Amino acid sequence: MSSLSSMDTAQTVVLRQSVRLRVAYTPGTAPALVFLHGGLGNCLNWRSQYEFAQHQGWEALAFDLAGHGASAGDRRYSVGRYRRDLTRLLHHFHIHAPILCCHSYGVPIGLEWAQRHAIRGLIVIAGGTHNLTPWWEVPALKLLKWSGRHWWHHPQVQQLREWFTRSPQSPPLAQYWQDCPLPRHLPPYQAFESFWGYNFLTHRKTDRLSQVPLLIITGGRDPMFPYHLGAEVAAQFPHSQHLHFPSASHAVMAELPEQVNAAIATFVHTHASHAVPQL
């Protein structure tokens, strides 16, 4: 049992009412690595990193957010509801003080959770505290929501995806797009809108995160979260490291899996035994 793509480790977890999440969980050594995908994604966004964690013998958990992938939809969506879902899910698996690995719009969920719970560290990829919504995203996603999602596979639309990726195709990246095609059902687009305009600086309730180690990873070809935004995040947290890959775009962990996995391994080994900041 070593492949998340085969879903050998997948199960359905009922969190509340009709909310059922697809979850991949592997027991192992602490601290647990918990993977949070971004908008329109699913847990397979983290395929390379989840399998790497399994190979290292670490406890690992990845799941589809409500309304995404194979998880059931919700009555409404918000960063706060996703944070509470994460709390319930970690309680279900008895996970304490994890390392959260967050991508894109998964970063706000991780930040909100980390300021309320014990955490060993945060790894944030292509996402940060604010300015997460570029000017073109709202009209583009509204177009996809109401019509574009049905003709995404047309050649002309694929050119837009190539611009978004801005990275040479590779087997891991091709697998990423195969695992994570643009959704054709409505809930992921409804959920996506809940992240627009998010600003952690206005939500910050405590200075606890100033004690938490952060690894920030950005790509030089990312049209959504470029280097300077990663540098701004690093400047906000004293125990942070900013790792920049000039050749990568938004899906850094799929474009450069070996480099990202090596950075995660270094982060885990460095901070696994450190004291957890107290609430």
Secondary structure, DSSP 8 states (H G I E B T S, - for coil): ---TTTTTTEEEEEEETTEEEEEEEE--EEEEEEEE--TT--GGGGHHHHHHHHHHTEEEEEE--TTSTTS---SS--HHHHHHHHHHHHHHTT--S-EEEEETTHHHHHHHHHTTS--SEEEEES--SS--S-TTHHHHHHHHHHTGGGSTTSHHHHHHHHHHH-S---HHHHHHHHHS----SSHHHHHHGGGTT--HHHH---SGGGGS-EEEEEETT-SSS-HHHHHHHHHH-TTEEEEEETT--S-HHHHSHHHHHHHHHHHHHHHTTS-----
